[in-house]
């Protein structure tokens, strides 16, 4: 007998569920100390997250759509990146490795606030949790924290800063579909070749993310939205 609740799902919802699945695989990879695979699974989840938005804007949305999307996001872009930061930092200090809990809690608040405040409006209040989660794993893949020294401390510090940025009252624009497709291509290449040429693709993504976080609010405010 087919489960009744499946009748409530539309095509975008199944893509959102795939996002959650990739997030769960990322958690397993972290537990097995394969941080590169874990980061890659978060990025694959980001591709699924972008795809479900594109599909949702072109097809019917189910009754559970917004909630499934947010619940999936907390797995892939809240818990998984924080878990990665925890594992990287645990060799430095157990206490330090617990700090990324603030990232998980901020992502929960950000996603709940989105469902209540932003779901029917254009743009976001605070850095979207998807971008925050992607930033953590791309930051790790780029090798920048390791190059700076004290990799665990640097990565954990990034989770605290991003937790704050998810909660601030600053407007951020949505990414247009044509830009999302191009960004998705770079993300896919980063998943396939995470360490190629000194992790150059991860460094490019990191620069783009920093640009979005720093410059997008100014552009968004200037657009009159």
C-alpha positions as CSV (number, residue, x, y, z in Angstrom):
1,X,0.0,0.0,0.0
2,X,1.3,3.4,-1.0
3,X,2.0,5.7,2.0
4,X,-0.7,8.4,2.0
5,X,1.7,11.3,2.7
6,X,3.6,10.6,-0.6
7,X,0.5,12.0,-2.4
8,X,1.3,15.4,-0.9
9,X,4.7,15.6,-2.6
10,X,5.4,17.3,-5.9
11,X,8.5,16.9,-8.1
12,X,10.5,19.7,-6.3
13,X,9.9,18.0,-3.0
14,X,11.7,14.8,-4.1
15,X,14.7,16.9,-5.2
16,X,14.7,18.5,-1.7
17,X,14.7,15.0,-0.2
18,X,17.7,14.2,-2.3
19,X,19.4,17.2,-0.8
20,X,18.8,15.8,2.7
21,X,20.1,12.5,1.6
22,X,23.4,14.0,0.4
23,X,23.6,15.8,3.7
24,X,23.3,12.5,5.5
25,X,26.0,10.9,3.4
26,X,28.2,13.9,4.3
27,X,27.7,13.2,8.0
28,X,28.7,9.5,7.4
29,X,31.8,10.6,5.4
30,X,32.8,13.0,8.3
31,X,32.4,10.1,10.8
32,X,34.8,8.1,8.6
33,X,37.3,11.0,8.5
34,X,36.8,11.5,4.7
35,X,36.4,15.3,4.9
36,X,36.9,15.9,1.2
37,X,34.0,13.5,0.3
38,X,31.9,15.1,3.1
39,X,32.5,18.6,1.7
40,X,31.7,17.3,-1.8
41,X,28.3,15.8,-0.6
42,X,27.3,19.2,0.9
43,X,28.1,20.8,-2.5
44,X,26.0,18.1,-4.3
45,X,23.3,18.9,-1.9
46,X,23.6,22.6,-2.8
47,X,23.1,21.6,-6.5
48,X,20.0,19.7,-5.6
49,X,18.8,22.7,-3.5
50,X,19.2,25.0,-6.4
51,X,17.5,22.6,-8.7
52,X,14.5,22.2,-6.6
53,X,14.0,26.0,-6.6
54,X,14.2,26.1,-10.3
55,X,11.7,23.3,-10.7
56,X,9.4,24.8,-8.1
57,X,9.2,28.0,-10.0
58,X,8.1,26.1,-13.1
59,X,5.8,23.5,-11.7
60,X,3.2,23.1,-9.0
61,X,4.4,23.3,-5.4
62,X,3.2,20.8,-2.8
63,X,1.7,21.6,0.6
64,X,4.9,20.4,2.3
65,X,7.3,22.1,-0.1
66,X,8.6,25.0,2.0
67,X,8.9,22.9,5.1
68,X,10.6,19.9,3.4
69,X,13.1,22.3,1.7
70,X,14.0,23.9,5.1
71,X,14.2,20.6,6.9
72,X,16.5,19.3,4.2
73,X,18.6,22.4,4.3
74,X,19.2,22.1,8.1
75,X,20.7,18.6,7.4
76,X,23.0,19.6,4.5
77,X,23.8,23.2,5.3
78,X,23.4,23.4,9.1
79,X,24.4,20.1,10.7
80,X,26.8,18.6,8.1
81,X,29.1,21.7,7.9
82,X,29.1,22.1,11.7
83,X,29.9,18.4,12.1
84,X,32.8,18.8,9.7
85,X,34.2,21.8,11.6
86,X,33.8,19.8,14.8
87,X,35.8,16.9,13.6
88,X,38.5,19.1,12.2
89,X,38.8,21.0,15.5
90,X,38.6,18.1,17.9
91,X,42.3,17.3,17.6
92,X,43.0,20.9,18.7
93,X,40.5,21.1,21.6
94,X,37.4,19.3,22.6
95,X,35.9,22.5,23.9
96,X,36.7,24.3,20.7
97,X,35.2,21.5,18.7
98,X,31.8,22.1,20.4
99,X,31.6,25.7,19.3
100,X,30.0,24.9,15.9
101,X,26.8,24.2,17.7
102,X,26.1,27.9,17.4
103,X,26.2,27.5,13.6
104,X,23.5,24.7,13.8
105,X,21.3,26.8,16.1
106,X,21.6,29.9,13.9
107,X,20.8,27.9,10.8
108,X,17.7,26.5,12.6
109,X,16.5,30.0,13.5
110,X,17.4,31.3,10.0
111,X,15.4,28.6,8.3
112,X,12.4,28.9,10.7
113,X,12.4,32.7,10.2
114,X,12.5,32.2,6.4
115,X,9.4,30.0,6.5
116,X,7.6,32.7,8.6
117,X,8.9,36.0,7.1
118,X,10.6,35.5,3.8
119,X,9.0,32.5,2.0
120,X,6.5,34.7,0.2
121,X,8.8,37.7,-0.4
122,X,11.7,38.4,-2.6
123,X,15.2,38.0,-1.1
124,X,16.4,36.9,2.4
125,X,17.0,38.5,5.7
126,X,20.5,37.5,6.8
127,X,22.9,35.3,4.9
128,X,20.9,32.3,3.6
129,X,21.8,29.1,5.4
130,X,22.6,27.4,2.1
131,X,25.4,30.0,1.4
132,X,26.7,29.7,5.0
133,X,26.9,25.9,4.8
134,X,28.6,26.0,1.4
135,X,31.0,28.6,2.7
136,X,32.2,26.4,5.5
137,X,32.9,23.4,3.2
138,X,34.4,25.5,0.4
139,X,36.6,27.3,3.0
140,X,37.8,23.9,4.1
141,X,38.4,22.6,0.6
142,X,40.3,25.7,-0.4
143,X,43.1,24.9,2.0
144,X,43.1,28.4,3.4
145,X,42.5,27.5,7.0
146,X,45.4,25.0,6.9
147,X,47.7,27.5,5.2
148,X,46.9,30.1,7.9
149,X,47.7,27.5,10.6
150,X,45.5,26.3,13.4
151,X,43.1,24.8,10.9
152,X,40.5,23.8,13.5
153,X,40.5,27.2,15.1
154,X,40.2,29.1,11.8
155,X,37.3,26.8,10.5
156,X,35.4,27.0,13.8
157,X,35.8,30.8,13.8
158,X,34.3,30.9,10.4
159,X,31.2,29.0,11.7
160,X,30.7,31.6,14.5
161,X,31.0,34.6,12.1
162,X,28.6,32.9,9.7
163,X,26.2,32.1,12.5
164,X,26.1,35.8,13.3
165,X,25.7,36.7,9.6
166,X,22.7,34.4,9.3
167,X,20.9,36.3,12.1
168,X,21.6,39.9,11.2
169,X,18.9,42.1,9.8
170,X,20.6,42.6,6.4
171,X,18.8,42.0,3.1
172,X,20.3,39.6,0.6
173,X,19.0,39.0,-2.9
174,X,18.0,35.7,-4.4
175,X,20.2,34.3,-7.1
176,X,18.7,34.4,-10.5
177,X,18.2,31.1,-12.3
178,X,20.7,31.9,-15.1
179,X,23.4,32.7,-12.5
180,X,22.4,29.6,-10.4
181,X,23.0,27.4,-13.5
182,X,26.5,28.8,-14.0
183,X,27.4,28.6,-10.3
184,X,26.1,25.1,-10.3
185,X,28.5,24.1,-13.0
186,X,31.5,25.5,-11.1
187,X,30.2,23.7,-7.9
188,X,29.9,20.4,-9.9
189,X,33.5,20.7,-11.2
190,X,34.6,21.4,-7.6
191,X,33.0,18.2,-6.5
192,X,34.7,16.2,-9.3
193,X,38.1,17.9,-8.9
194,X,38.2,19.3,-5.4
195,X,42.0,19.4,-5.1
196,X,43.0,20.0,-8.7
197,X,45.6,22.8,-9.3
198,X,45.9,23.6,-5.6
199,X,42.1,23.5,-5.1
200,X,41.8,26.5,-7.5
201,X,38.0,25.8,-8.1
202,X,37.3,25.9,-4.3
203,X,39.3,29.2,-4.1
204,X,37.2,30.7,-6.9
205,X,34.0,29.7,-5.2
206,X,35.3,31.1,-1.9
207,X,36.0,34.4,-3.6
208,X,32.5,34.5,-5.1
209,X,30.9,33.7,-1.7
210,X,32.9,36.4,0.1
211,X,31.8,38.8,-2.7
212,X,28.2,37.8,-2.2
213,X,28.3,38.2,1.6
214,X,30.1,41.5,1.5
215,X,28.8,43.2,-1.6
216,X,25.3,41.8,-2.3
217,X,23.6,43.7,0.5
218,X,24.9,47.0,-0.9
219,X,23.7,46.1,-4.4
220,X,20.4,44.8,-3.1
221,X,19.8,48.0,-1.2
222,X,20.7,50.0,-4.2
223,X,18.2,48.1,-6.3
224,X,15.3,49.6,-4.3
225,X,14.1,46.2,-3.1
